[in-house]
Amino acid sequence: MSAALAGRRLLVSAGPTFEDIDPVRYLGNRSSGKMGFAIASVAAERGAEVTLVAGPVHLATPAGVHRIDVRSAAQMFDAVMGALPCDAYIGAAAVADFTPRAFAGSKLKKVAGTDTLTLELVKTRDILAEVAAHALRPALVVGFAAETDDVATYARGKLERKRVDLVCANRVGVGATGFESDDNALLVLGPGGFERALGPAAKTELAARLLELVAERLA
């Protein structure tokens, strides 16, 4: 399996995005980037030419991987689209669904006489769906779905709605897997009722098993 992806171009996105509110504050999430970085690392070990678009994380760049650092969802969108074409896109990043409509150039202050603050948020562009619909669509598009409830149901809806080839679903907010953990468990779903449970296991092991599925579909 050491050269199973030799000659293939893989594009991986990983980590969170930070959506700036003002010079001090931002909206973010708990993604550590460990799953996406593990995928990039194992793919490079197996001979792939890997581009990794990384949100704000504190992780070393895997050997042999070309890394592009971004902060916001808009920057991640531009970096991913700019890295096409490729053979496979694996969207492991936890991209913000919403971002502030306007950035406040100065720190927002408490307002006397009120105990609330209203932020207007707007949708970010859907990177996964736009890659899947792109004129340079990769042969294989893989998404991730982090859910707290009804994991399989929501993930299969994402698979169909965004017209991707595989969705890797994981439950977050429980136990010692998912965000910020070295371990995870994935339910990989595909068209035609395809379903494969991976883990619980270390994220490096899950990356290896997921990339076996990727290699099979690219063969």
Steps between C-alpha positions, in 0.01 A plus 500: 500500500802731528458630144126451459448864413817553298456770238164615634435861596309534825361822644416493872347772717539483876437684824253774593442841353497817709252768402615835635250723681741778596879524557461302824219248453405232252252217446669160491458134580684220678650323199867419565585409140645165611277289273577698187871517577506122554335449161750730331792327669395146413412600142849645450654183645304302243639695210240771444579859417316671784386859545372575850287808560519557875293722722656655814654200679824427684613190315822423316483468123513131401806392303465542127181707523445843346321709762289813451399678821172692517286653774146562378244302304538743210877448494455122515254516211747696287790268588306182424365626170844628407650155560276327245528284294584189701403133504328509839385766744457402864320774691586422862492864612230629733413808295280764660146504363459868586724806524433855627349723231743776593836512677523765771826687456515586871431279801129480573419650841226438749214741449361668809140410570494169307594145592499359147696527179360403162728372224371464146637187339493395135558161342845409379552338161459122500846372409406133480193553283682741270792260451251224416330725240820653360599475134830355628324259737739240641429137418428447870351752744492401868328703769490483878193544720543573870167449675368477854177309423357272229847475345422258218180679398661843476808363327303318233303816439827686451624233260192538280455875531857591417546227236826370639642149473560419866409659833692415817270553795615527858315575818642787703434623850515156662775275632866528404466516122444777249613860549830556685558126549769271359231237437188495291232275352363546149193373321581523129193527278473488122238475226302181457484432873876464545587508868828423679576548869860591582630505857498605773873529440784749489449765233814383321352150471166636381682711240671188367174307476316790339776541242465132411143580395622805310766296317245234406270761343781670314639174361 
